[in-house]
Amino acid sequence: MVHSMCVLVKANDQQTSLQQVGKLIRESRLKADLTQKELAQKLGISAPTVNKYENNGQQVTIEVLSKIAHVLDLDLLVGFQT
């Protein structure tokens, strides 16, 4: 089953948007029954980096979001709003 992942980044509210992205990553990872370490291994990054994406609002590149969408079987729609 493919789930949708919609990421809307507001130019004037970057931190809130990053927190929303982190929440989406966490929820999708849990639905896929993966640990942060398992997701990190599939993405070729470290578990602490996955943790930072999910909990600290660390910026995620489009490339990493694309990999996350592929691993978690998500449709990825990224939009930018000013």
KAQUIBEL-V83083 format. One record per helix or strand of 3 or more residues. SS is the DSSP state (helix for helix, strand for strand). FROM is the first residue (numbers start at 0). LEN is the number of residues. If there is no record, write none. Layout:
BEGIN
ss=[SS | SS]
from=[FROM | FROM]
len=[LEN | LEN]
END
This chain:
BEGIN
ss=[strand | helix | helix | helix | helix | strand]
from=[2 | 13 | 35 | 46 | 61 | 73]
len=[8 | 18 | 8 | 9 | 10 | 8]
END
